[in-house]
Structures are given as C-alpha cells and as structure tokens.
Amino acid sequence: MSNPFLQPGECHIDLPDSECGVFNDKISYSSPNYTCDVCTAVIGTDTDIEGDADSDYQPGETDGTDGEGEDDEGNDSSPVSPLDVDDTPEETMERNTQIQLREIIVELEESDLPTDFFTSFFINNFEDIVHFYMLFTKYGPFTVIERPDKKKDAIIETSCAFMMIERKLTRFKVLSDATGLNETALIRRALFLIETYKGEDFGKGAYLIPIYRRALGKIPSSFDEPMSRLWLEITHPRGQLKDRVVAYILAYAELSKIKIPLTLAYDATLVSRGTLSPKKKQYMEIIQEYLNL
C-alpha cells in the first residue's frame, strides 16, 4: 500500500487526491485515532498502522475457512469503516453536516450565477456555520430542527440566519436562485432561527432594526439605539414582523427628515410597496402621538 490509510481515489468525501488531507500530510493524531484535517474523518487507528499488509482489516466472524498466516490466525477478516470508529451520534451529525455544507459549496461553485460572495462566505466561515447549525439540533440549546425533509435546505436557512447576524444581509436572491429555494420562504425561516437564537429579550423584533437599517441605507448607525428603545415602548399594528420593522424604520427616518423611496425599500428588503405604504403611515401616527410631536 502506497499510503498507510487510503488508496488513491478513496477519499471519504470524494475529493481528488490533490486536495484530500490524507494525501497531503494533513493528518492529526490523538491516540488511538488518526484524523483527516480536511474532512475530520477518522482514517485509521494505532492497530491499523502497526499491522502488516492486511492492516485495514479486523477480526470477523468465524466460518471455518481460516488459514494459518492470516492477521487474526483464528478468524476471517472484515473491512473496517474508518467513519464508524469511536463516533458518537453528535460527532456523526456534525460530520454529516460538514459533508453536506461542502456539497452546497460545490453546487455554488458550479453555478452559472454570480455566487462568489456566498461561496467565499461559506468557505471562510465553514466551522462557524456548522456549529451554528448544530445549535438548532437535538445537540444544541434550541432544538428546533427535527429531521428536516431536506437537510440541505435546513443548512442553507441556518446559514442565511448566520449571515444576517454577521453581515447584516437582507436579500439572498442569487443564493436562492442557485439552490432552487424560494427567497421569501428562505428569509422567513432565517428570521425565525435568529429570533430563536436571540431569545425572549428580542421577541418583539428589536434585533432586526440594525439589520434593516443598514440595508435601507442613508440612515446613520447612531439611530439604532433610539429606534430600538422606542420600538420596545410603543404599541404596534398587526402584521408580519419584518414588514412592521421596515415600515417603522421608514417612518422614524422620515420624521427625522430622511426620506427613503418605497421602491428602494422593496429592493433592499423584499417587502412590497403595497404593504409598506399603509404601515409606514400607521407608524408615523403612532410615533408622533407617543412623542407628542
């Protein structure tokens, strides 16, 4: 065997040998396991490495066909699956999430759409996104992702929530087109995950104000604190949380002599002008009455 762990072309996540950690000396050792630094798979153990040419095998069930000189000299040998070695259920889920996220990255890279930003973000924040996803599984504190119909969709939704928190993004049209997901539904699910992550103190939606304030432009960041404080004090009209937040920001900005066109607001937030116009008017009246303007 040219390599004590894998033969050429045997990468566990089907990377070419030029990228596989095993064939590029990217291997970590923590007794008794050898782990690939690229995909985190356990690719061998002390026993495997210390054995002879048959070291990729371990004792199997006796069937009477044993022969002298075999590596067990008493039982037949059966293949070892490196991915099954010392894996806890949580480690298995985390590794499967890593594999799925890599497949998403490959799908984005192969898309004809301008997905470079999302590809780079997923690559540069790979472990953070995986760990953020794990927070919403049965191994995290929130436990709201239970056996999703498509794990790919759940990971993308969670990734969008992570991007909204970290980069204040509000639109994901290119990502949705490249992955075949509905942008509106994608944003709605991402907002649900953010609210779950932020907790009860943010249940009324104040956590969204800095995100959408930035997306709308023209409004200085110094508005975030007073807008958030007032938001938690006033009585709100009915409607979807995102719609109310955007309309509120537009109303607050206009009362502060900063007028933002509804067309620009739609482009930045995907909230329609037909929804924003009446809600903005409602919020202007609510704010003026509350502040005695």
Secondary structure, DSSP 4 states (H G I P E B T S, - for coil): --SSS--TT--TT---TTT-GGGGT-EEEETTEEEETTT--EEEEHHHHHS-TTTTEEE----S---TTSSSSSS-EEE--GGGTT--HHHHHHHHHHHHHHHHHHHHHT-SS--HHHHHHHHHTHHHHHHHHHTTSTTSSS----S-S-HHHHHHHHHHHHHHHHH-----HHHHHHHT--HHHHHHHHHHHHHHHH-GGGTTSGGGHHHHHHHH-SS-GGGHHHHHHHHTTS---SS-HHHHHHHHHHHHHHHTT----HHHHHHHH---HHHHHHHHHHHHHHHHHHHT-
